[in-house]
């Protein structure tokens, strides 16, 4: 499991460190920060679309081969980005890297689920997920420090080296195995269930408000600390610490509080925190508090929503969960896409209000699924 966690760490470093490099990328490639931020959108869309397609095409292929090839493709994508002389080449590299990440990550969890005993399966998933948490806390400051010394390309070349190590480890230590394949028809058949479709829509939106802000963290922090690379590093480190804390808390909370209540409360806090940014954004300290809160909730909202999808999935729960994973990246794309439009047309001061409005909309959509939950209760059941 630790070997697979190395891979999720590498993928996590890439995802978390990018917002801190946007200013350098935009200057080097002669594009706006808003345009550079769409690299997050491109990655998310490619991952969301590619994940079910790759899962279907590689359904009967040895999982060790798929995992190793996935990390290899991610490595190639990172090389294209690190060496890319134009924005178009970097965008192409993001697409290739996203497809590789999709192949690696989904199969890493699938292999872990097979290798672990049923009573240890949750712990196995947690070990793999810990790679992303560790990336948020340690990988981001490390990557940004390298960026300050050798530029954004130096950070990406470092990720290339880490990806090469992860690919070799996966090829050597991941056991050979094949798993039952799921056809595209079976995957799409899940979408005839309106309840699952509604819940997947919530999954696609629940993380969007946080990503709207975090994709442009450098612009958010730039209001109180313009041009300060150290301030961006501290901000992303604080957000990563919040992400790590939320990842540790979510299991405990999910066992004690109904999933919908966690989601509604969390989105409410996100709306308030984001809505306060126009006031507090002038000061660095209060801005850090908001980013910390977004980090905590960013890692706490998706798991309860995943539980709801699993409960609604019934006999097709496994397929529903695979689609739910793609929805995570759809949410990233929606948030980063809206954030780019807002930043380009209204400036950094409007990012907070936009995220607050989006959180309120998502909260309303989530509440709209509550009657389905009530309808699913047996008559006379205690709520």
N, C-alpha and C positions, 0 to 999 in steps of 0.2 A: 504493500500500500504506500509505503514511503517513497518508493520509486515513482509511482504515479503522482504523488504529491509534488515531487520535483517538477513534473511537467505543468501542473496547475499553478505552481509558483511562477514559472517562466511566463505562462500566459497572463497571469495576474499582474506581473511587473509591467508587461507591455500595455495592458489596459489602464492601469492606474497611473503610470508615469506620463502618458501622452498629454493629458491636460496641462501639465507643467512645462511642456516643451513647445506649446503652440506659438508663443511669441517668437521664439527662435526659428521655428519652421516657417512661419509666415514671412519673416524677414529674408530668410535664405532663398525661399522659393517665390518671393515677390507676389504673395497672395495676402488677403486680409486674414485677421485672426478668426473671423467668422467662417471664412472658407476653409481654413486649416482645421477648424473644429469639426467640419463635416467628415474628416477622416474617421472619427468615431462613428458617425452615421453609416458610412460606407462599410466599415467592419461589421457593424451590428446587422445591417441588412443582408450582407453576404453570409453571415453566420446563420441567421434565422432562415433564410431560403435554402442554403446549402445543407444544413444539418439533416433534415428529413430525407433529402435526395441522396446524400452520402450514405445515410443509414440504410436506405433501401437498396442502393447499388452494391454496397459492401456487406450486405446482410449475411452472406454465407462465406465470407473471407475470414481467414484466421485473424482473431482480434489482435494478436501481437503484431501482425503485419499492418493492420489498419492503424493501430496506435503509433507504431514506428513511422509509418508513411505520413500520418497526420502531423507529427512533430517535424518530420522532414519538410513537408510542404510549408508549415509555419516558418521554418528556418529560411526557405527560399524566399518567401514573402518578405521577411525581415531584411534579407540581403537586398532585395529590390528597393526597399524603402531607404535603407542606409546609404545605398549607392546611387539612388535616383537623382538625376540632374534636373528633373522637372516635376511639377506637381502631379501631372498625369501618371508618371511612372510610380510615384509614391502611392497614388490612389490604387493603381493596379497591384502594387505590393500589399496594400491593406486587404484587397479582395483575396489574394492567394493565401495570405496569413490567416484570414478568417476561416477559409475553407479547411485549412490544416487544423486550426484550433477546434473547429466543429467535429472533425474526424477524431481528434485525440480525446477531447473532453467527454463527449457522450459515451465513448467506448471505455474510457477509464472507469467511469462510474458503473458501467455494465459489468466489466470484468471484476470490479470490487464486489459487486452484489453477488456474483457467482462464487468467488473464492471464499468469502466470509460466511461463517455459520449464521443462520437466521438471527440468533440472539446477539450477534456481533456485527450485523450488517450496518446498523446506524452508526456504530463507532467507526467502521471502515469508511463510510461516506464522510464522516467528520474528519478523518485523517486526510483524505484527498482534498476536501474543502479547506482544510487548514493551510494548504499551499497558497490559496488565494488570500487568506487572511494574513499570512506571513508576508506576502508580497505587498499588501497594503501598508503594513507597519515598517518593514525593513527594506523592501525592494524599491519603493518610491524615493525615499531620501537618498539611497545609494545611487539610483539611476539619475536623479537630478544633480547630485554632486558630480558625477561623471560628466553630465551635460554642461556644468559650469566650467569644467576644465577642458574637455575635448569637444564640446558642442553637442547638439542633439543627435548628430550622426554617431558620435562616440557612444552615446547611450544605446542606440539601436544596434551598433556592432557588438556591444556587450551582451545584449539580449540574444544576438546570433550565436555567440559562444555558449551561452547558457542553454539555448535550444539544442545545440549540437550535443552537449553533455546529456541532456534529457533524452534525446533520440537514441543515443548509444545505450544508455541505461535501460530504456524501454525495450530495445531490441535484444538485449542480453538477458534481462531478468524477468520480463513479463512472460508468463507461461503461455504456450501455444494452446488455443482453444477456439472452438466455433460455437456460436449461439444461435438459437432459433431466429429465422429471418421473418421480418414483417414486410408485406408488400405495400406499395403506395396506395393501393385500393383499400387495404385494411386501415392504413393511417387516415386516409380521407374519410372513411366510413364513420369515424368518431364524430365528424363534423355534422352529421345528421341529427345529433342529439342537441337540441337548443340550449339545454342547461349547461352542457359542457362548453358550447360555443360562447355563451355569455360569460362563463367563468374564465375562459381563455382570453376574452376581451379585457376583463379586469386585469389578468396577468400581464397583458400587453401594455397596460397603462399605469400599473401601480408603482413602477419604478421611474416612470418618465419625469415627474417633477424634480426628483433629486438629480437625475442625470442632466436635466436642462441646466442646472446650476453647475454641477461638477465638471461637465464637459468644457466649461468656460471658467474654471476656477481662477485662472490667471487674470481674467478680466474682472471678476468679482473682487479679488484681492487688490487689483490695480487701482481701485478707487481710493483706498486708504493708504496704499503703499505702492505708488506708481513706479514701474520699472525696477522693482526690487526682486531679484531672483531668490534671495534668502527668504523673503516674505512668502513667496509662492511655495518654496520648499516646506516652510513651517506649516502653511495652510494645508497642504496635501498630507503632511505627516499627521496633523491633528485630525483631518478627515479619515485617514487610514486607521488611526487609533480608535475613532468612533466606530468604524466598520468592524474592527477586530472585536471590540466590546459587544457590539450588537450580535455578532456571530456567536459569541459565547453565551449571550443571554437568551437568544431566540428559542433554543430547545426548552429551557426552563419555563419561559413565558408560554410557549405553545402548549405545554402540558397542563397549564393551569387556567388559561384564559381562552375563550372561544375564538377561533380564527378570525371570524368576521369582526369581532370587537377589537382585536389587535389591529386589523387593517384600518378600520374606521378611526380608531384613536390615533394610530400612527399618521395617517393622512391628514388628520386634523392638526396634529403638531407640525407636520411639514408645511401645511398652509400658513400657519401662524409664524413659524420661523422664517419661511421664505418671504412672507408679507412684511416682516419687520426689516428686511434688508435695506430698503430705501432710507430708513432712519439710521440704522446702526452701521451701515456700510462705510460711513465716513471714518469710523474708528476700527483699527485693526483687531483689537481684543474682542469686541462683541461680534465682529465678523467671524472670528475663529470659533466662537461658541455656536453660531449658526451652522458652520461647516461641520463641526463635531456632531451636532444633533442630526444633520443630514446623513452623516456617516453611520451613526447608530441605526437610524431607521432604514437606511438603504439596504442594510443587511438583515433587517428584521421583518420586512414586509413580505418578501417573496416566499419564505418558507410557509407561513400560515396560508397564503394563497395556494401554494402547491398542495397543502393538505386538503384544501377544499376541492381542488381538481381531482385529487386521488380518490376522495370519498365519493365524488359524483361519477367517477369513471366506471365503477363496477367491474365487469369482466374485461373491459378495455382500458383499465386504469394505467397499465404500462404504456400503452400507445398515447393516451391522453397526457401522461407526464412527459413523454418525449416532445410532444407539441408544446407543452407548457414551457419546457426549456428554451425552445425557440422564441416563445413570447417574451422571455426575459430580454432578449436582444432586440426584439421589435420595440420594446419600451425604451431601450437605450437609444435606438434610432429616432424614435418619436421625440424624446426629450432633447437630444443633441440637435436634431433638425429644427425644432421650434426655437431652441436657444440661439442657433445661428441666425435665423431670420430676425429674431428680436434684437440681437446684438448689432446686426448690420443696419437695421432701420431705426432702432431707438436708443442704442447704447447700453452699457453695462448696468445703468441704473434701473432699467426695466426688466432685467432678468429675474429679480426677486418677485415682483408682482406677477409676471407671467407664470412663474413656477407655482405661486400661490393660487392663481386662478385655475391652473391645470390640476393641482391637487384637489381643489374643491370639486371640479368636474369629475375626477376619478372617484372621489368619495361618494358623489351622487350615483355614479354607475355601480359602485360596489354595493351601496345600500339597495339598489334595484335588484340585486340578486338575493336579498334576504327573504322575500316571499317564497322563493324556490326552496330555501332552507327550511322554512316553516312548513311548506307543503309536504316536504319529505318526512316530517315527523309523524309517527303513528298517532291516531286519534287518542286524545287523553294523555299524551305524553307530557311529562313535566319539562318546562323550558329551562 
